[in-house]
Every structure is written in C-alpha cells, then in structure tokens.
Amino acid sequence: MDTKKHYSKDTATVTAPHRFSDLFEKCRQFTTADEVKAAGFYPYFHPLSSAPGNEVIVDGRKLIMIGSNNYLGLTNDPRVMTAAADAAKKYGSGCTGSRFLNGTLDLHVELEERLARFMKREAALIFSTGFQTNLGTISCLVGKNDYLVIDRSDHASIVDGCRLSFGKTLKFSHNDMQDLDRILKNIAENGARGGILIVVDGVFSMEGDIIDLPNLVKVANKYGARIMVDDAHSIGVLGEGGRGTAEHFGMINDVDITMGTFSKSFASLGGFIAADERVINFIKHFSRELIFSASIPPSSTATVLAALDIIETEPERRQNLWKNARRMQTELKRLGFDIGNSQTPIIPVLIGEDMDTFKFWKALFDNGVFANPIISPAVAPGRALIRTSYTATHTDEHLDRVLEVFEKIGKQMGIIS
C-alpha cells in the first residue's frame, strides 16, 4: 500500500495529503537585520576582547563603556576575581545538578543566609539566572484563580513569568497608581476568588525611573494584594545600605518579595529572592525553574559573596556612583537632550526613529563610546533611544569625553541645536 495516498471512505477517491505551512518561512522573511548590516549600522553581538570594565576593546579599538550594568565597578576588582578563582580551584568548574538534588554547595547556603541578613528578611533563595528567578517565582506562586497585575514597562522576565503562570494578567499604565487602583477595583467588583500579586520593577531598565512604591503600597493594602519588586537595577544602587527600592523609601517591611540579580552590582551571574521563610520554603519545593536547572557555579557564588562584602563595607562606591549619575543627568539635559524621567544611573537619550538611533549609535562607536541602542518593541514606536548607564568607577575624564562626543553627534544629526 502506498502510504502517501489518502482515500476518502465515501468516494474511494485519492486525495492529496495535507500540506502544513513551513515553520521556517518567518526566518526567511526576516531581513531587517541584514538591511541594517548592509547600511553599516548593525549594533548587536559585537564581541569584546577585554574584561567588561569602563574601557573595553572591541574590534581592536579601545572604547569607553557606558552600556553595561556594572554599577559598582566590581567586575575587575582583584578581590572579586581572586574569590572566583579560589572557589573554582576548591569546588571545580560546575555543580552538575540542581539545587534540589546534588547541586547544593555549602557556598550556596552561606550566600542565601548572607543575602537574607543583608536584605533584612527571614530567608533568601538563589536561582541560576535573574531571568529565571522571575519565571520561577511568579509561575510557582500564581495559580488559575489568581491575578497578576504588572506595570506596562516591566521587564520581559516578569512578562514571561506571567505567561507561564495559570493566573490572569492585567497591566496598568506606567507608574500610574490611579490606574492600578482602577484595575484592582474592577477585579474586586467582578468577584475574584483567588489572590493578587502586583509585580513591578524597582528601577525600570529602559526609562531609569523609580516605581512610586509609597502609593503602590497604599493601593495594594486597600485590596489585600501582595507585592513583588524586581530590584535587579536597584540592589547595590538604591537605599542607604544598597538594599534597593524598599530601603530607598524606608519600606522594607511593606514589600512581600524582593527579587535581585547577580549580573549587575554583584558582578556575577544568577539571581535571588528574599521573603518570609514560609514563602521561600514553598518556592524551593514547587518552582520548576529551580528544581530542574543546574545551580550556579562555585566561582559565580563566591563572586557574589565577595561583592556583598564590598557593598556592605564600602559605601563610598555608591556615593561615587550617584555623583557620576547626577552629573550626567545634569549635563545631558543642559546640552538639550531628552532624558525622560531618569532618576538613576540609567539615563536614556531619546532619539526617535529606529534608523536614526542606529546611526547615532554608530557615530558614538566610531568616536570611541560604547552605548546601547534600544528600539521597538523594547520601547514604543517612535521612542527609540540610546540607553546609557554609569558606574562608580567612571572617571571625570571618561565622562568629559562622553559628553563631548554626545554634543558633537547630537548637533551633527540635529537632535540638539
């Protein structure tokens, strides 16, 4: 029998087999990246051939880096690098298993205990990446009768965590607590049976502004909602002791779950949450992202411990970070650039159209400055920008040169007059 033929039982006639559309057709249709490359403005996947410090080597050239999240400048700190090397020598290169089974080291336990004390919470739990931390926490806690309410500018990891959960997700206008109140009121009036988790960024990674936590807490308490704050860009940066958004506002006890990442101020890789012990215990036993992923390597864990020592004992780093951030906010605005509502070391420079942003990025690159072009859908269409971010270890000479280049290119392209 020819298995390629299909027979209708009513007519006994031969019919052609069904042909599905080609899954890879979308790949052939995607030509935007090739077009930008052909124009000479492609800004992505440029390999660094040096450590990711304030000056980097790219394509054999030295550039000033204002595109990393190395806020405290610890990626090149000798104490941090020595801790990583020593841990690799003692424990090996990897853990070969998940935290749930064979992948828990005494270093992991030590780090979780240290983080809990630092964050002034009962317990902490580390994950293998920051992205995974949000996926594993949100999808684990929120069930089919529950609601997630998130800011429209929340990070992609929060959005994807919501998609993985079985709850219903609603979005409120960026940093608009009246809109949050409206959404929670509608949920209440529609007779929701489950719980509500509000998830927001502490510092928004593109805009550089800070969540209005005091008013968010007022609204959440009004309806009995729980609060989770993603402090990926806040730990080590905000607050008197670098504990993030809640400490910045004096509201540590008003946030139920704080999430942090190790790839920024902690100069490593991974993420964590800090919360009540019972919440952490539940997530430890039900989060698929934790249970089915290999734990972070010993060198990464030791790096975070060393960075935490520095964060706790050298507040002058944070002070210098803010000195640099405030200077750049002031000077970029003085030159006439639109930096939105930035309140942090993340300072966006609005350009507008995508291709103009690529051109601006290329001009910066050619003049020895490495920044990040951000286009839709990461930002709204027509709101493309150059994302800049600054560190505690940028020198005045670095910043002088960056401002000089921005002024030159901004005038050439008509962004400023």
N, C-alpha and C positions, 0 to 999 in steps of 0.2 A: 504493500500500500504506500502511495506517495503521501507522506505526512505533511507536505507543503500545500496540499489541496484541502479545501473546506467544502463540505457538501451540505446543502440545505435539506433538512429532513422532509420538508413539504414538497419541494420541487425536484429534489435529487440533482439539482444543477450545481456545477462547480462555481464557487465564489472566490474572489481574490482574498488573501489573508489581510487582516487589518494592519495598517502601517502607522506607527506612532510617530509623532514629530521628533526630530533629532534633538536630544537633550543639549548637545554642544552647539546648537545654532546660535545661542546667545553669545557664546565665546567668539564665534566668527564675526558676529555683528558688532562686537565691542572694538571700536577703532580709536576712541578718544585718546588713549594713552599714546598710541602710535603717532597720532596727529600732533600732540604736544611735543613728543620726542623729535619729530621731523622739524618742528618750529624752533627746536633748540632750547625749550623751556622746561623740560621734564624734571621735576624736583624730588622724585622719590627714589628710595633704595640706593642712595649714594653711600658707598662703603667708607667708613672711617678706618684709617690705618694707624691710629693712635688711641690712647686712653681718652674717654669722653670727658675731658676737663673743660676749662674755659677757653682753651685754644686746642684745636683739633687739626689733624692732617687729613685732607680729602683731595683725591686726585693729585697727590703730590704737593699740595699747597696748604699753607697754614691759614686757618680761618678763626675768627673769634666766634665762639659758640654762644648763641643766645636762643637756642632752640631745645635745650634739654631741661629736665626737671630735677637737676642736681642741686636742689635749693641750698643746701648747706655746704656744698663743695666737698663732699666726703668720698667721692669715687676714687680719688687719688691720694687720700690720706694714708700715710705709711702705717698707722696703727690699724686701720681697717684692712688694708691689704695683707699685713702680717697675720692678722686674726684669720683671714680666709685661707691663707697658705698653711698655717699651722693646723687648722681643722681638717683640711684635705689630707695632710700627712698622717694625722691620727685616725680619722674615720674613713678615709677613702674618698672617692670622687662622687659617689651617689649612694642612695639608700635602698634601691632595688625593690621597693614595695611601698604600700600605702601606710599612712599613719595608723589605720585601723588594725593592721596585721603586723608585719615585720619591719615597718618603716619608721618607727618612733625611736629617736635617739634621746639620750639624756639632755642633749643640747636643745632639742625641740621643747622639752618640758621646762627647762630653765628659761628659755625665751618666752614661753607663754606666761610663766609666773612673773617674769620681769615686766612684760607688757601690761599684765593686769595691774600690778602695783603702779606702774608709770601712769596708766590711764585712770587710776583710782576707781577701778571696777572689781567685781568679785572674781572674774575669770576672763581668759582670752583663749582664742583658738587660731592657729595659723593654717593657711592654705598654700597651695603651690604657686599661685599667681594672684594678683589683685583682681583681675577679671573673674577668675574662678571663685574668688571669695564672695563676690556679689551674686554670681549664679547659684552657688551652693547654699548661701544663707537665705536668699529670697525664695527660691523654688522649694526649699525644705520647709519653711515656716508657713507659707501661704497655701491654703487648700481651696477646694472647689466652692465653698460657700463664703470665702473671704474676699476682701477687696484690697487692691494695691492702688495707692494714689501717689503719683510722681510728678515732679516738675518737668515741664516740656523740654528743658535744657539738660536733663540728667544724662549722665554718661551712658554709652552704649551697653556697658556691662549690666547696668541697672535695667535697661530696657530688655535685654536678653534674659535676665533673671526673671522678669515679669512674664515673658513669653513661655519660659519653662515651667512656671507655676501653673496651678489649676484655678487660680483666682481670677477675678475680673479686674482689669487695669483701667484706670482713668487718669487723665493728665490735667494739671492746672497750669494756667499761664505763668510764665517765668517769674518767680519770686513774688507772686501776687497772692497775698494771703486772703484777700476778699474772694478771689476765685476759688481758692482752696476751701474756704468756708461754704461757698455755694455748692461745691461738689459733695462735701461731707453731709450737708443738709439734705441734698437730694437722695443720697444713699440711705440716710436715716428715715426719710419720709417714704421711701419705697420698701421699707420693712426688711432690710438686710438682716440675715440671721447669723452671719459669721463675724469675724474680726476685721479690723482695718489696720494696714501697715502703710504709713507715709514714708517714702524713701526719697531723700534729696542729697544732692552734693552739698558739702560744706562750702568749698570753693569751686566754682564752676570752671571747668578746664579750658574752655574757649573764651568766655567772657571775662574771667578773672574777678568776678564779683562774689560776694559772700551771701549765703542764704540768710533771710530775715528770721533767724531762729527764735527770738523772743515772741514774735507774733505767731509764728508757726506753732509753737508750744501752746499758746493760748487757744488757738483754734483746735488743735489736737485734743487738748484736755476737755474742751467743751463737748466733744463727741466720744471720748474714750478711745481714741486711736493711739496706736503705738508709733514710735518714731525711730527710724534708722537714718543715720547720717554717714554718707560716704566722705571720709576725710582724707582721701588719697593725696590731695594737694594741700592739706591743712596740717597734718601731723608734722611736727618739727618747724612749722611756719607760724601758725596762729596760736595765741594764748601765751600767758606769761612763762609757762614751762614748756611750750611747744606741744601741748596736748590736743590742739585742734579747735574746731569751731565752738564746741560746748564750753571749753575753758575760756575762749575769747570773750564769750558773753556771760561767763560766770554761771553756767547752767549744766554742769556735768551730770547732775542727778536728774535732769529733765529729759535726757536722751536715753532711749532704751538700748539701742545697739549703735556702737561706733565702729565703722569699718576703716581700716587703713591699709596702705600698700607699702611694700619694701623697695619699690623701684624708683623712689624719688628721694626724700630726705634720708632714707636708710641705705641708699647706695647699693641695693642688692636686688633680689627677685623674690616675689611671694606676696602674701597679704595676710591680714588678720581681722578678727572682730573681737570686741570687748563688750561684755554684757553681764547680766546676772548669771550666777553659776548654773541655775536650772535651765536657762535658755541655752547656754553653751553646751551643757550635757546632752540636751535634746539634739542639737545640731550635730554633735560628734557622732551620734548613733543613727542619724537619718539622712545626712547630707550625702547624696550620691557623688557629688564633686569632690568631697573629702575622702570618702570610703574607697572610691575606685580610681584615685590618682596617686602617683608616686609622691612622696613627701619631698620637701625642698632639700637640696644637697647640704652636707655639713658646712661647706665653705660659705654658702649663702646665709645659713643660720648664724654662723659665727660673725659674719659681716654685720648683720643686724644688731647682734649683741654689742659689738664694738661701737657701732654708730650710736646706739642708745646710750652707752656710757658718755659719749661726746655731747649728745643732745642734752643730757642731764647736767653736765659739768661745765659746758662752755656756752653760756647764754649769749656771749658776745658775738657768736656766729649769727644767731638770729637777729641780733641788733644790727649787724652789718648788712645782712640780707635786706632788712627793711630800709636801711639808709639808701642802698642802691635802688631798691624798688621805688621809693618815693622820689628819688632824683629823676629816674627815667620817666615816671608818670608826669612829673612837672615839666621836664624838658621836652618830651614828645608833644605834649599839649601846647607848650609855648611855641613850638615850631609850626603848629597848626594842624597836627594830625588828630584824627578822631580815634580816641582810645576807649570809647564807650564808658561803661561804669566800673572799670577796673579798680579794685581796692587792694590788690595783692601783687606779688611779684610776677604774676601772669598779666602781661599787658598786650592786648590785641591792637593792631593798627589797621583800621578799616580801609580797604582799597575799593571794593565794589564788585566788579565783574571778575569772573574766574580767570580769563586770559590775562587781564591786566595784573592780577595778583601773581600769576606765574612769571610775567615779565618783571615785576618788582622783585620777586624772589631771585630771579636770575641776575638782576643787576646787583643785588646785595651780595650774592655769591661771588660774582666777578670782582667785587670790591672788598672781598675778604671777610664777609659776615655771613654766618650760617643761621638762618631762621626757618620757620615752618609756614608754608602756605596752606591755608585752610579754605576749602571751597564747599559748596553744597554737595551732598546733603548734611555735612557736619555743621554747616551754618545755613541760614535761609538764603535762597537765590538772591543775587544782587548784594549780598552782605559778606562777600569773600574778604579774607583778611590775612595779614601776616601775624602769626602768633609768636610773640617774643616772651621769654622768661629769663629771670635773672637769679644770680646766686650770691651767696655770702662772700665768695672769693673773687668775683669780678673786681678788677682794679679800676681806679679812676681813668687810667689810660685806655683800658678796654672800652669803657662807657663813652669817653670822649670820641673815640674813633667810630663807635656805633652811631652816635648822634650825628657826626659829620657825614657819614655815608647816607643815613636816612634823609638828612636835609638835602644833600646833593641829588639823590634819586627822586625824592618827593617833588622837588622843583622841576627836574627834567621831565617827569611824567605828568606834571600839572596836578598832583594830589594836594600839594600845598603851594602857596604863592610866595 
